[in-house]
C-alpha cells in the first residue's frame, strides 16, 4: 500500500475515488487532508460503578448527545474523553483506505484526537467519529470548525468495501 501525496489526493478526488464534502482546497496538504471538528458530540454521563465492555455493549448507554453552535465551544477537563465528529463526509472507492490522525499543533496541548480505531476501511461513506481525550493538565475549549485532525489516504492492493455498523454514520 502506498500513501497518496497532495497532488495524488487531488487527482483521486478528480477521478471520483475520493469524495470529501465539504472541502476547501486549502485543506489538502503534502500528504493528508485536514478535517474540521463538527458541532455534534457525545459526552460521558457522570455515573459510578462498572461499565461492562462486551460484544453487546452500546456506547449510547453511557453517553448523551450534545450540540455546540458555531462560535461556541465544548470544554474537556484533564483526563476526560468526549466523542466528536468531523464536518466532512468522506467517501472512498473500493481501492482506497485511510488513517485518521491528530495534528501535532494540538497534541502539544495534550489533545489526543483519535485514541484508537484510526483505520478507515475501503468503500466507507461517512463522517469520521473522533475519540477526543485531554491528556494535558488544563481544561481545553474545542471550537467547531477547527482543523482538528488529518486523513491520510492509502491505495489498496485489490478491492474491498466496508458494510459494517458505522457505514453511513452522520452523528457521533
N, C-alpha and C positions, 0 to 999 in steps of 0.2 A: 504494500500500500504506500502511496505517495501523498504527501501534504501538498495542497494546492496553494500557490503563492498568489499575490494580489491580482496580477493580470489573468491568471488561470481561473481565479474565482470569478472575475468579471466575464471572462469568456464562457464559463459554465452557466452563469446567470443568463447570458445572451442565448445560449443553446437550450435553456429551459431545464437544465439538470439541477439547478439550484434556484429556488424562488424564495425571496425574503420580502415580506410585506408588513409594514412599510420599510423602505430602505432609502437612506440618503447616501449617495456615492462616497461621501467623506467617511462613512463607517468602514469602508473597505481598506484594510491595512496591508502591509507587506506579506503577511502570512495568515491573516484571520479577518473576521468581520466583527466589529464591536456591536454588542446588543444592549438595548436600553431597558431599564427597570420599568415595569408596568405599574399600574395603580392598585392591583389586587394582591392581597396577602392572606396567609393563614397563620394565625398566631396560636401558640400552645396555651391551652386552658391551664389555669393555676390549680392543679389538683395534686393531692398527695396519694401515696400508695403506688403500687406497681403498674407499669404499662406493659402488658403482655404482648410480645412480638412473636407471631407465628404466621402461618400461611393465610389465615383468615383475618388477620389484623387489618384495621382500616384507620388511616391517619385522620380521617374526618371525625372519628370518635374522640380524639384528643386535641383537636384544633377547632378554631372558629374563624370564619371568613370576615375580613375587613377590607374596606377600600379607602384609599387615600387620594384626595383631589390633587390635581396638578398644582404645584407651588407649596403644597403641604408636605409633611414628612412623617415617617414612622420611626420610632425610637427603638433601638435594640440595646439592651443592657449587656454588660460584660457576661460572657458565658451563656448568653441567650441565643436561641435559634428561631427563625421565622421562615416560612415558605413564601417566596415571591414568584413572579413570572415575568418573562420578557414581553415587551410590547410587540416585538416582531414574531410573525409566524414563519417558520422555516419549513419548506417542502423540499425533500431530496429525492433525486432519481434513485433507482434501484442499484446504481453503480457508485453512489456517493454516500459516505458516512461521515461522522464528525465527533469532535470533542468540545465540550463546554468547559471553559477555563476562566478563572478570575483574572483580574488585571492587577499588576504589581503596584500600581499607584495607590490602590485601595487596600491591598494586602499590608502595606506599610502602616496602616491604621489598625491592623488586627482583623480586617474584614475578610472572611472566607466566604466566597460567593457560591461555591458549589462543593459541598462536603464530600459527596460520593455519587456514584451513578452518573459520571460525566460523559459516558459514551452515548452517542445518538445514532440509532440504527439507520441503515439504508431504507429509503422509502418513507421516512416519517413525514408528517404534515401537521405540525402543532407549534404552539408557543412553548418555550422551554421553562420548566419549573426550576427555580433556584433554591437551594438549601443554604440559606444565609446564616452565618454564625459570627458573632462578635467575639473574637479571641483576645481583644485588647483589654485595657484597664479602665476605659472611659465609655460611657454610653455613646452610641453612634446614631446620627439622624440621617436616614436614607430618603432621597427625593426621587419620585417617579420622573422618568426621562433621563436619568443619569446613565451614561455609558458604563455599565457596571461589570460587564463580562465580555468575553470574546468567544467566537465559534471558529474552530479550526477544522477545515474540510480535508477529507482523505478520499482518494479514488480507491475503489474496491476491486479485487480480483474476482470476477464473477458478479452475479446479481442476486439480490435478496430484497425482501420487503417486510417491514415490521407491521404486524397486525395485532399488537398487544393492547393491554388495558388503556394505555395513555395515547393511543394513535392520534386522536383528534382533540387532545386537551386544549382548552382555552382559558381555564381558571387554575390557580394553584391548588 
